[in-house]
Amino acid sequence: MRVLALSGSLRPQSLNTLLLHEATHLAPEGMEIRLWEGLDDLPHFSPERDVEPPPPAVAELRAKISEADAVLVCTPEYIHTMPAVLKNLLEWVVSSGAWVDKPTAAWSASPSLEGGARAHGSLVHTLEVMSARVVTEASRCLTLAHSGLDEAGHLKDPVQVGRLQTALAALAAAQTP
Ligand SMILES: Cc1cc2nc3c(=O)[nH]c(=O)nc-3n(C[C@H](O)[C@H](O)[C@H](O)COP(=O)(O)O)c2cc1C
């Protein structure tokens, strides 16, 4: 099963991106998680720019989503919602229909106690409007307030490791036959 991982952060030391790297180590057997690193190459979306051929990064993103069996998105919370760069990514995918019926795990991570729950809500809402198949059992809000990532980028808390492993197993189970 091929899973495309998308981070909503541009920061080189992003907690959300580190979590997706961590997910690659926690994936169940048979699941391969690959991170797409083109977020910063996407132009600002505007409908009149959504023409053929699309900008190269847009074409690549759409192709990667289409080829994937499932998508895993991990979003930070900025001002109680998902970052504009992630919303921009979602806007570029709408017209292609690449996300329709695609099993999708929505994750959020934040140093706050709520774990980015409001950003998570906005992400899930938008994905559902786009007709993505959001897998609730595979979705997570992760607080990194008490125990975050160690210097190697691994989660310190075994309970959180277990929550992510369960989420990834649920995503595997949601694969379209
Ligand atoms: C402009 C700005 C707004 C933020 N707003 C929130 C917020 O509403 N809720 C929250 O939990 N964290 C908020 N944060 C903190 C981010 O969650 C934190 O910086 C996080 O590490 C960003 O994700 P990243 O590490 O993946 O880049 C905000 C940070 C910035 C820079």
The ligand as a MOL file (V3000), in Angstrom:
LIG
                    3D

  0  0  0     0  0            999 V3000
M  V30 BEGIN CTAB
M  V30 COUNTS 31 33 0 0 0
M  V30 BEGIN ATOM
M  V30 1 C 1.4330 32.7950 13.4060 0
M  V30 2 C 1.3210 31.5950 14.3170 0
M  V30 3 C 0.0910 31.2590 14.8140 0
M  V30 4 C -0.0440 30.1360 15.6390 0
M  V30 5 N -1.2740 29.8010 16.1040 0
M  V30 6 C -1.4350 28.6650 16.8280 0
M  V30 7 C -2.7350 28.2370 17.2240 0
M  V30 8 O -3.7390 28.8610 16.9490 0
M  V30 9 N -2.8290 27.0750 17.9230 0
M  V30 10 C -1.7240 26.3080 18.2350 0
M  V30 11 O -1.8780 25.2600 18.8570 0
M  V30 12 N -0.4790 26.7110 17.8770 0
M  V30 13 C -0.3090 27.8560 17.1830 0
M  V30 14 N 0.9360 28.2590 16.7840 0
M  V30 15 C 2.1030 27.4440 17.1960 0
M  V30 16 C 2.3600 26.3340 16.2010 0
M  V30 17 O 1.4670 25.2670 16.4670 0
M  V30 18 C 3.7900 25.8370 16.3790 0
M  V30 19 O 4.6820 26.8690 15.9870 0
M  V30 20 C 4.0740 24.5740 15.5860 0
M  V30 21 O 5.3480 24.0870 15.9650 0
M  V30 22 C 4.0290 24.8300 14.0820 0
M  V30 23 O 4.0920 23.6040 13.3850 0
M  V30 24 P 5.4530 23.0870 12.7210 0
M  V30 25 O 6.4360 22.8470 13.8560 0
M  V30 26 O 5.0710 21.8180 12.0610 0
M  V30 27 O 5.9530 24.1150 11.7730 0
M  V30 28 C 1.0960 29.3630 15.9770 0
M  V30 29 C 2.3440 29.7240 15.4430 0
M  V30 30 C 2.4520 30.8220 14.6310 0
M  V30 31 C 3.8100 31.1680 14.0470 0
M  V30 END ATOM
M  V30 BEGIN BOND
M  V30 1 1 1 2
M  V30 2 1 2 3
M  V30 3 2 2 30
M  V30 4 2 3 4
M  V30 5 1 4 5
M  V30 6 1 4 28
M  V30 7 2 5 6
M  V30 8 1 6 7
M  V30 9 1 6 13
M  V30 10 2 7 8
M  V30 11 1 7 9
M  V30 12 1 9 10
M  V30 13 2 10 11
M  V30 14 1 10 12
M  V30 15 2 12 13
M  V30 16 1 13 14
M  V30 17 1 14 15
M  V30 18 1 14 28
M  V30 19 1 15 16
M  V30 20 1 16 17
M  V30 21 1 16 18
M  V30 22 1 18 19
M  V30 23 1 18 20
M  V30 24 1 20 21
M  V30 25 1 20 22
M  V30 26 1 22 23
M  V30 27 1 23 24
M  V30 28 2 24 25
M  V30 29 1 24 26
M  V30 30 1 24 27
M  V30 31 2 28 29
M  V30 32 1 29 30
M  V30 33 1 30 31
M  V30 END BOND
M  V30 END CTAB
M  END
